[in-house]
Amino acid sequence: MKRLFALVLALSLIAVALPMSVGLAEAKESKLVFQMGGEPDSMDPTLNDYSSGSYALQSLFRGLYKFAPDGTLVPALAESHTVSEDGLVYTFTLRDGLKWSDGSPLNAHDFEYSWKRVLNPELASETAYTLYGVIKNGYEYFVDQSVTADEVGVKALDDRTLEVTLMAPAPYFISMTASTAFMPVKKAIIDQYGEDWETKVESYVSNGPFMVAELKPDEKYVFKKNPYYYNADEVKIDTLEYVFLGASETVLLAFEGGEIDVATSVNADAEAKYKGTDNLLITDRIGYRYYEFNTANKPVDDARVRRALTMGINRDVLISAIMQSDMPALRGFIPHAFPDIADPSRGWREVHPDTFNEDIEAAKALLADAGYPNGEGMPAIRLVQTPDATLVKVAQAMAQMWKQNLNVDTEIVTVESGVYWSDAGQRDTGEFELAYMGYTGDYLDPSSILFNFASEKEENVMRWNNEAYNNMMKKARSGVTGEEREKLFEEAEALLTEECPVMPVYSYVSTALVNSRVKGFTRNYIGHPNFEYCYIE
C-alpha cells in the first residue's frame, strides 16, 4: 500500500511539474538592453527636439506613418490617406480600435489636440518649427500669433478621419508624420498631471510598441511590451532596457561582457575591432557633427574669425587619423545623406560642390582683416564638450591645428554629459566660444536642417540672427518648389558659409555594436532604432 501510495504521489508530482515547467519555458522573458550616451532631455514628443529623446520616443509612440525594417514609410496609426489634386489637403483614415497604453480609445481628435499643442505659443515647443514649416496657419499661430488654434490647418472630421491642410505642396510631408513632433499625446493625462506627466511612470501613457515600466534618472529606463499596440502580435521583445553610459570605453567593455545587447557609443577602437563583422552596423543618417559658435562672445562675434577657424582645420586628418572613422568630411551645411531636390536619385552633396575648403592662407588673411594678424591679440577660444576620450582627442587635434596654422590658443573645457546637456550647463548659459554639438534632420528635405538656423521669435541655439536668412526661410515655407526651391537653398547655404554660425566637421552615419543573438535590429535615416521587428534568437 505504501509503495502504491508513493507511486501515485510521484506520478501526481510529475503531472503537476510538467505543465509548470512548460509554462515557465513559455513565460521566459525576451529582454534587450540598449545603450545610449545620455538620458533624454525630454520624454514628451510634443516638446522633444533631440536625437536622444527620439531614440526612446520612437519605441513608446507611433504617428500616422512609421518606418518599416527596410527604411521605407508604411502606414502606422493611419490606415490610408488621400491627397487633393493641388497637393494641399491630406485626409488620413485611422485604423479602427486604436488604444492608448492604458487601454483607453485613441482617435483623430488626439492628433488634432497634439499637433496644435506643439504649435501653441504658450507651450513654446522647440520643435514647433517642424509643424509651422508646412501646416497652414501654423506660422501665423506660433510666431505671428495673428490667428487662433481653430484656424490652424488640422481638424478631426470624426473619430477616424484627420484632415490636414498645408500652406504649400510638400511631397516630403508623409515622412514628417513619422517623426516625434507629429506623434499624439493624451489630453486627459496632461490635464490631470500637467507638464510633469512625462516624469512619472503612473502618468506616462503612450501608444507605441512599448510602454514605460521604470524611469531611473541618470541610470536607465525600462519599457515593457504594450499589449494595446495595434501591431502587438508582431512585437517579440518583452522588455526593452535603455541604459545611459557616456564613456565609449566603458560601453565597449559592457558590450563585450554581455551586459549590453546594442551599443550606440562606438569609439574608434571598437569600430576598428569589429569592422567587417556582422556585429558592426553602419547606416546613412541625415545629420552632421558641428561645433556651434557663441556669436555673442568675442572674438567669434566676428564672422571673419568664425570663417578662419572653420577653414583652419584638416577634417580628413581628424576623421581618419584621430577618430579612425570612415565618416564623410562635411564642407558645407547640408549633410551628405540628403537627396537633391531636382534629382532625388542623387545626393545634395553629390550635385552641389562644397561651399568652403580648408585654406590656411585665406584663414590667416581673414584673421588679419579682423584685427588679429598672425593671431596676435586674439583671446583664447574656449571649446566646451563632454569628456568622451575620442572627443577630447579631436579637440586637442583641432587646438594644435589652430595653434600651428593660425597662432590661435584654445582652452578645452570638458563637462559631464548630464550637466552639459542640461539647461544649467555651460552650453545653454553661453560660457563658451565653441561648443560640441550635432543635429539630425526629421525628414528628407534640406529644410529640415536649414530651418534650424532661422530666428523667429528669439535667437536660435546658435545665438545668431540674420534677417536675410530669415527671409529666405520664410520664402521656403511659402511653397516654392522644384528648381526655385533648389536655388533658394543654394543661396541659403552660401549665406551660412559666409557667416559660419557653426563649424561643420563631418556628416553622420549611424554606428552600432549589435550582439549576435539580436536579430532584425535596424535604424532609419534619422538614426532612430527600430525594435518593433527585433527579436532575440
Residue pairs with C-beta under 8 A, 6 or more apart in sequence:
29 238
29 239
30 236
30 237
30 238
30 239
30 535
30 536
31 237
31 238
31 239
31 240
31 241
31 536
32 237
32 239
32 240
32 241
32 261
32 262
32 518
32 531
32 534
32 536
33 241
33 243
33 259
33 260
33 261
33 262
34 240
34 241
34 242
34 243
34 260
34 261
34 262
34 264
34 529
34 531
35 242
35 243
35 244
35 245
35 251
35 254
35 255
35 260
35 262
35 263
35 264
35 265
36 52
36 55
36 56
36 242
36 243
36 244
36 245
36 264
36 265
37 52
37 244
37 245
37 246
37 264
37 265
37 388
37 417
38 52
38 244
38 246
38 417
38 418
38 421
39 52
39 217
39 218
39 244
39 418
40 48
40 50
40 52
40 53
40 55
40 56
40 57
41 48
41 50
41 52
41 53
41 421
42 48
42 49
42 50
42 53
42 198
43 53
43 56
43 57
43 60
43 198
43 199
43 204
43 215
44 185
44 195
44 197
44 198
45 57
45 61
45 114
45 180
45 181
45 183
45 185
46 114
46 117
46 118
46 123
46 125
46 127
46 181
46 183
46 185
47 123
47 125
47 126
47 127
48 54
48 57
48 127
48 180
48 181
49 125
49 126
49 127
49 181
50 421
51 287
51 438
51 440
51 526
51 527
51 528
52 421
53 180
54 179
54 180
54 526
54 528
55 242
55 264
55 527
55 528
55 529
56 221
56 242
57 180
57 183
58 180
58 208
58 528
58 529
58 530
59 208
59 209
59 210
59 223
59 240
59 529
59 531
60 206
60 208
60 210
60 211
60 212
60 223
61 180
61 183
61 184
61 206
61 207
61 208
62 76
62 77
62 183
62 207
62 208
62 209
62 229
63 76
63 77
63 177
63 178
63 179
63 180
63 182
63 183
63 184
64 75
64 76
64 77
64 78
64 81
64 92
64 94
64 111
64 162
64 177
64 178
64 182
65 73
65 74
65 75
65 76
65 78
65 174
65 175
65 177
65 178
66 73
66 74
66 75
66 76
66 178
66 532
67 73
67 74
67 178
67 522
67 524
67 528
67 530
68 74
69 520
69 522
69 530
69 533
70 522
71 522
71 524
71 525
73 174
73 175
73 178
75 81
76 178
77 94
77 95
77 98
77 106
77 184
77 207
77 230
78 92
78 93
78 94
78 95
78 162
78 177
79 93
79 94
79 95
79 96
80 92
80 93
81 90
81 91
81 92
81 93
81 174
82 90
82 91
83 89
83 90
83 91
84 90
86 169
87 166
87 169
87 170
87 171
88 136
88 165
88 166
88 168
88 169
89 163
89 164
89 165
89 166
90 163
90 164
90 165
90 166
90 173
90 174
91 157
91 161
91 162
91 163
91 164
92 108
92 161
92 162
92 163
92 164
93 160
93 161
94 107
94 108
94 159
94 160
94 161
94 162
95 160
95 230
96 160
97 230
98 105
98 106
98 107
98 207
98 230
99 105
99 106
99 207
99 228
99 230
100 106
100 186
100 205
100 206
100 207
100 228
101 205
101 206
101 207
101 211
101 226
101 228
101 229
102 205
102 228
103 228
104 186
104 188
104 205
105 159
106 184
106 186
106 207
107 156
107 159
107 160
108 156
108 157
108 158
108 159
108 160
108 161
108 162
109 156
109 159
110 184
110 185
110 186
110 187
111 154
111 156
111 162
111 184
112 154
112 155
112 156
112 162
113 184
113 185
113 187
114 183
114 184
114 185
115 131
115 135
115 152
115 154
115 182
116 141
116 149
116 152
116 154
117 123
117 125
117 185
118 125
118 127
118 128
118 131
118 181
119 125
119 128
119 131
119 132
119 135
119 138
119 141
119 142
119 149
119 152
120 141
120 142
120 149
121 141
121 142
121 143
121 145
121 457
125 181
127 180
127 181
128 138
128 142
128 181
129 451
129 452
129 454
129 456
130 176
130 179
130 181
130 182
130 442
130 443
130 448
130 451
131 138
131 142
131 181
131 182
132 138
132 139
132 141
132 142
132 143
132 477
133 139
133 447
133 451
133 476
133 477
134 166
134 167
134 168
134 170
134 173
134 176
134 477
135 152
135 153
135 154
135 164
135 165
135 166
135 167
136 152
136 153
136 165
136 166
136 167
137 147
137 151
137 152
137 153
137 167
138 152
138 153
138 167
139 167
139 477
140 146
140 147
140 151
141 147
141 148
141 149
141 151
141 152
142 456
142 457
143 456
143 457
153 164
153 165
153 166
153 167
154 162
154 163
154 164
154 165
155 162
155 163
156 162
156 163
157 163
164 173
166 173
167 477
167 478
167 479
168 477
168 478
168 479
168 480
168 481
169 479
169 481
170 176
170 445
172 443
172 444
172 445
175 443
175 444
176 182
176 442
176 443
179 442
179 443
179 526
180 442
181 442
183 207
184 207
186 205
189 197
189 203
189 205
190 197
192 203
193 200
193 203
196 203
197 203
197 204
197 205
198 204
199 215
200 215
201 212
201 213
201 214
201 215
204 211
204 212
204 215
205 211
206 212
206 226
207 226
207 228
207 229
208 226
208 229
209 225
209 226
209 229
209 231
209 232
209 235
209 531
209 532
210 223
210 224
210 225
210 226
210 235
210 237
210 240
210 531
211 223
211 224
211 225
211 226
212 221
212 222
212 223
212 224
213 222
213 223
213 224
213 239
214 220
214 221
214 222
215 221
216 222
218 244
218 418
219 243
219 244
220 241
220 242
220 243
220 244
221 241
221 242
222 239
222 240
222 241
222 242
223 239
223 240
223 241
223 242
224 238
224 239
224 240
225 232
225 235
225 237
225 238
225 239
226 232
226 235
229 235
231 532
234 532
234 533
235 532
236 534
236 535
236 536
237 531
237 534
237 535
237 536
240 531
243 260
245 251
245 254
245 260
245 265
246 265
246 386
246 387
246 388
246 416
246 417
247 265
247 387
247 388
247 389
248 265
248 266
248 267
248 270
248 388
248 389
248 390
249 267
249 269
249 389
251 260
251 263
251 265
251 266
251 267
251 270
252 263
252 266
252 267
252 269
252 270
252 513
254 260
254 263
255 263
255 270
255 513
255 515
258 515
260 513
260 515
261 514
261 515
261 517
261 518
261 536
262 512
262 513
262 514
262 515
262 518
262 521
262 529
263 270
263 512
263 513
264 510
264 511
264 512
264 529
265 388
266 280
266 511
266 512
266 513
267 388
267 389
267 390
268 322
268 323
268 324
268 325
268 390
269 324
270 513
271 280
271 324
271 325
271 511
272 324
274 280
274 513
278 514
278 516
279 513
279 514
279 515
279 516
280 511
280 512
280 513
280 514
281 510
281 511
281 512
281 513
281 514
281 521
281 523
282 326
282 509
282 510
282 511
283 509
283 510
283 522
283 523
283 525
283 527
284 336
284 337
284 509
284 510
284 525
285 335
285 337
285 440
285 507
285 508
285 509
285 510
285 523
285 525
285 526
285 527
286 335
286 337
286 338
286 440
286 441
286 444
286 448
286 449
286 508
286 525
286 526
287 335
287 337
287 438
287 439
287 440
287 441
287 507
287 508
287 526
287 527
288 330
288 335
288 438
288 439
288 449
288 504
288 505
288 506
288 507
288 508
289 330
289 437
289 438
289 504
289 505
289 506
289 508
290 437
290 438
290 439
290 502
290 503
290 504
290 505
291 383
291 434
291 435
291 436
291 437
291 502
291 503
291 505
292 434
292 435
292 437
292 461
292 462
292 501
292 502
292 503
293 300
293 306
293 433
293 434
293 462
293 463
293 464
293 500
293 501
293 502
293 503
294 300
294 430
294 432
294 433
294 434
294 435
294 463
295 301
295 306
295 462
295 463
295 464
295 501
296 430
296 463
297 430
297 432
297 433
298 379
299 305
299 370
299 372
299 378
299 379
299 381
299 433
300 306
300 309
300 381
300 433
300 434
302 370
303 498
303 499
303 500
304 366
304 367
304 369
304 370
305 366
305 367
305 370
305 372
305 378
306 499
306 500
306 501
306 503
307 356
307 363
307 366
307 497
307 498
307 500
308 363
308 364
308 366
308 367
308 370
308 406
309 363
309 381
309 402
309 406
309 408
309 434
309 503
310 356
310 500
310 503
310 504
311 356
311 357
311 358
311 359
311 360
311 362
311 363
311 366
312 358
312 360
312 363
312 401
312 402
312 405
312 406
312 408
313 358
313 398
313 401
313 402
313 405
313 505
314 358
314 401
315 329
315 330
315 331
315 358
315 505
315 506
316 329
317 397
318 394
318 397
318 398
318 505
318 506
319 325
319 326
319 327
319 329
319 505
319 506
320 326
322 390
322 393
322 394
322 397
323 390
323 393
323 394
325 506
326 509
327 506
327 507
327 508
327 509
328 336
328 349
328 506
328 507
329 505
329 506
329 507
330 336
330 349
330 504
330 505
330 506
330 507
331 354
331 355
331 356
331 357
331 358
331 504
332 349
332 352
332 354
332 355
332 356
332 493
332 497
332 504
333 355
333 449
333 450
333 453
333 493
333 496
333 497
333 502
333 504
334 348
334 349
334 352
334 446
334 449
334 450
334 489
334 493
335 349
335 441
335 449
335 507
335 508
336 347
336 348
336 349
336 507
337 347
337 507
337 508
337 525
338 347
338 348
338 349
338 441
338 444
338 445
338 446
338 449
339 345
339 346
339 347
339 348
339 444
340 346
340 347
340 348
340 350
340 351
340 352
340 486
341 348
341 445
341 446
341 482
341 485
341 486
341 489
342 351
342 482
342 483
342 486
343 351
348 446
349 507
352 490
352 493
355 493
355 494
355 496
355 497
356 497
360 405
360 406
363 405
363 406
364 374
364 405
364 406
367 373
367 374
367 375
367 378
367 406
367 408
368 374
371 377
372 378
374 407
375 406
375 407
375 408
375 409
376 407
378 408
378 409
380 408
380 409
380 410
380 411
381 402
381 408
381 409
381 410
381 411
381 433
381 434
382 410
382 411
382 413
382 431
382 432
382 433
382 434
383 395
383 398
383 399
383 410
383 411
383 412
383 413
383 432
383 433
383 434
383 435
383 436
384 413
384 414
384 415
384 420
384 426
384 427
384 431
384 432
384 434
384 435
384 436
385 391
385 392
385 395
385 412
385 413
385 414
385 415
385 420
385 435
385 436
386 414
386 415
386 416
386 417
386 420
386 436
387 414
387 415
387 416
387 417
391 436
392 412
392 414
395 410
395 412
395 436
396 412
398 410
399 409
399 410
399 412
402 408
402 409
402 410
403 409
403 410
413 426
413 432
415 425
415 426
415 427
419 425
419 426
420 426
420 427
421 427
422 428
426 432
426 435
427 435
427 437
430 463
434 503
437 502
438 508
439 449
439 452
440 508
440 526
440 527
441 448
441 449
441 526
442 448
442 526
444 525
446 489
447 473
447 476
447 489
450 473
450 476
450 489
450 492
450 493
450 496
451 473
451 476
452 460
453 460
453 462
453 464
453 469
453 473
453 496
453 501
454 460
454 469
454 470
454 473
455 464
455 465
455 466
455 470
456 470
459 465
462 501
462 502
464 499
464 501
466 495
466 499
468 495
469 492
469 495
469 496
469 499
472 488
472 491
472 492
472 495
473 492
475 488
476 485
476 488
476 489
476 492
480 488
508 527
510 523
510 527
512 521
512 523
512 529
514 521
516 537
517 536
517 537
518 534
518 535
518 536
518 537
519 534
519 535
519 536
519 537
520 533
520 534
520 535
521 529
521 530
521 531
521 534
522 529
522 530
522 533
522 534
523 529
523 530
524 530
